[in-house]
Amino acid sequence: MNMLGAAVEELWSLASRLRAKRDAIDAMIAEMTPLIEGIEWKGADRDRFVDEWHTIHRPSLFRLATDLIDGAVEVGQAAERQAQASSAD
């Protein structure tokens, strides 16, 4: 038997895992930011590192988290369409 479409349960599982990974990134950012800002370290290297965290790394992680949730939404919508198509058969 040939299958056309997707296994709805697998799509829901993938969407859930994408959301969980987004949550893990958000938690990591929340944990790391005060650690980075509060480290006992003086000088230009520290200033550069903290600046890069705020201007490069943290925004990149936020974008990744946004991309993951966008992917979760897209996969969830695909699961909905597949469930509707499967119930129409």
LINWO-V463865 format. One record per residue. RES is the residue in three letters. SS is DSSP state (2 for helix, 1 for strand, 0 for the rest). Layout:
BEGIN
[[RES	SS] [RES	SS]]
END
This chain:
BEGIN
[[MET	0] [ASN	0] [MET	0] [LEU	0] [GLY	0] [ALA	0] [ALA	0] [VAL	2] [GLU	2] [GLU	2] [LEU	2] [TRP	2] [SER	2] [LEU	2] [ALA	2] [SER	2] [ARG	2] [LEU	2] [ARG	2] [ALA	2] [LYS	2] [ARG	2] [ASP	2] [ALA	2] [ILE	2] [ASP	2] [ALA	2] [MET	2] [ILE	2] [ALA	2] [GLU	2] [MET	2] [THR	2] [PRO	2] [LEU	2] [ILE	2] [GLU	2] [GLY	2] [ILE	0] [GLU	0] [TRP	0] [LYS	0] [GLY	0] [ALA	2] [ASP	2] [ARG	2] [ASP	2] [ARG	2] [PHE	2] [VAL	2] [ASP	2] [GLU	2] [TRP	2] [HIS	2] [THR	2] [ILE	2] [HIS	2] [ARG	2] [PRO	2] [SER	2] [LEU	2] [PHE	2] [ARG	2] [LEU	2] [ALA	2] [THR	2] [ASP	2] [LEU	2] [ILE	2] [ASP	2] [GLY	2] [ALA	2] [VAL	2] [GLU	2] [VAL	2] [GLY	2] [GLN	2] [ALA	2] [ALA	2] [GLU	2] [ARG	2] [GLN	2] [ALA	2] [GLN	2] [ALA	2] [SER	2] [SER	2] [ALA	2] [ASP	0]]
END
